[in-house]
Amino acid sequence: MDATSENLTRGSAAPSAEAFWWSAGWGTVVVIGAVIMLARGGVGPDAAAILMLGGLPALVDVALSLAGRSSGGGLRLAAWALGPGLAMLLGGGALGPLGAWCLAPLAATLLDGRTRSAAAAGAVALGLLGLGLLVSLLGGTPAAAAAVPGSLTLQAVALVTTVGGLALGVVSLLRRIDHGERRGAIAQGRLQRLLAEQPTQLLDLLPDGRIAGAYGQPLAGADLAGRAFFDLGLPQCRHDLARGFQVALRDGRAELSFAPASDPDGWLEVRLRRGRSARMVAILADGRARRDQEAELEAARGEAEAQNTGKSRFLANMSHELRTPLNAIMGFSDIMRSRLFGPLPDRYGEYAELIHESGRHLLDLINDVLDMSKIEAERFELSREEFDGREAVNAVLRLMRGQADRAGVQLRGVLPREPLEIDADRRALKQIALNLVSNALKFTPRNGAVTVGLQAVGGLMELVVADTGMGMSPEDLARVGRPYEQAGDAERRAAGTGLGLSLVRSFAELHGGEMILESAVGEGTTVTVRMPVLLPPSAPSGAESAPRQEPAEAPVS
């Protein structure tokens, strides 16, 4: 396609094909008319010049189209008003032989495809008509007298160009209207197909809740036009539909679900959206799959809770059943190792000591399992009291001294010189320290060291247990701290339940604190527990605060 053809098909960006050929025809007719007038004689060059003035806009249009350019709508209208209009006035006005040219701006606008300028073109044509009538009533112009001998030719040229232009303009306008209607019908049909094929149902709702139209799948039924939106659901759902509609009117959107009256076993999800006017759009989708999925999840959650409750009940009952005979074993073994009923051979005394230690270890394991089951069931309650935190940590250090000596591990405590008053659960703090020290001793080889530190840091109580043991890999770090997860080899895992660090973390979190675990293979492990349990220091009124004292190594007897 060449440049001229492209420009002829650009619509409003350039003159239409009809306008191009009309301009070319207009100019041709004007030139032929001028030649005829000059050839017949009796007509001066002024008459031919007037005629050529009326054809000048046509020649400009043709030249611009061939050059691939277009004048603006306003400039083109002005050109077609100035050229033919001035020629009409010079030719004797509206009653003269060129009177038809007062309609040239309207014809040019219709052919140009710029329908938005039609009103302006009509106003310009009326203005030219009024001005032309005024000129005619005043007797015309001197140039009009020179054009009198060629009046028939001028009239023929004016009528052919103007009537032809208007006829082509009307035909072009009707063609554009028909083309627009066909395009609209195609778009309407395409939209209807898209709406019919979608898996949802769209409802056009009036402000009073009546349905103006329904499109798509008949999820809520067919032939809904005229029905009330609130009547689509079962009677027990209609209140929710009405409330959701009012919320959407107020807030612009709402979402709800209901059982449709057309299918009591079904379940529909509705999204309401308010448009720019008070009308509403409702999008209905089948919600049975989501409802069934939520029901399955709820059933699974209930089953899991029941299993967890059963597990906690079993652990509590089992712990009670195990404690009863265990207390007897520990009591009698304690009597035997204390030799309350007389002397025993050393070997039997050693056996009694082993029985008592094994029973205490088993009792600790049972207590750990019971505590964890209570924490998981959210039934563990802290028994808070005010006490010196050093006492609880010192008690653990004294208790674990014998185990550390037998393992060949140096156990030392670094505690503050002044009392560290806290508000916490005394047994929980002892259990935290005991579990951390026990773990550290278990994973620290002979000639290693375990250090227990307690201090106040930034308004928090900080308990730190560091060892020089084998450390843990990143994989073990990610696992430990969860219930029943253990690190180390099989022999060390068999020495516990995997609840030690999990209980430490749980007790710390129950106090609003945290546990931080740092370790590397071959470099030992450091566990830090921070809890917001510090009590404000009590000082006499007006007395200055005592300077902070550095922690000192606490003797462990």
WOFEN-V689282 format. One line per field, one symbol per residue. phi: phi as a letter, one per 40 degrees, with the letter a starting at -180 (. if undefined). A space follows every 50 residues. Layout:
phi = ???
This chain:
phi = .cccccccbcgccadccccccccccdccccccccccccccggbccccccc ccccccdcccdccccccgbaccdcccccccccccccccccchgccccbcc cccddcccccccgccccccccccccccccccccccccchgbdcccccddb cccccccccccccccccccccccccccccccccccccccccccccccccb bbbcbcdcgcccabbgcccbhbfcdgccccccccdcbccccccccccccc cgaababaccccadccabbbbbbccccccbbbbbbcbccccccccccccc ccccccccccccccccccccccccccccccccccccccfcbhcbddcccc cccccccccccccccccccccccccccfbcbcbcacaccccccccccccc cccccccgbcbbbbbcccdbcbbaccccccccccccccccccbbcdgcab bbbbabbfgbcbbbbbbbccgbcdccccccgcdgbbbgcccccccabgbd cccdcccccccgbabbbbaacgbgbbbbbbbcbcccccbdcgcccccccc cbcccbc
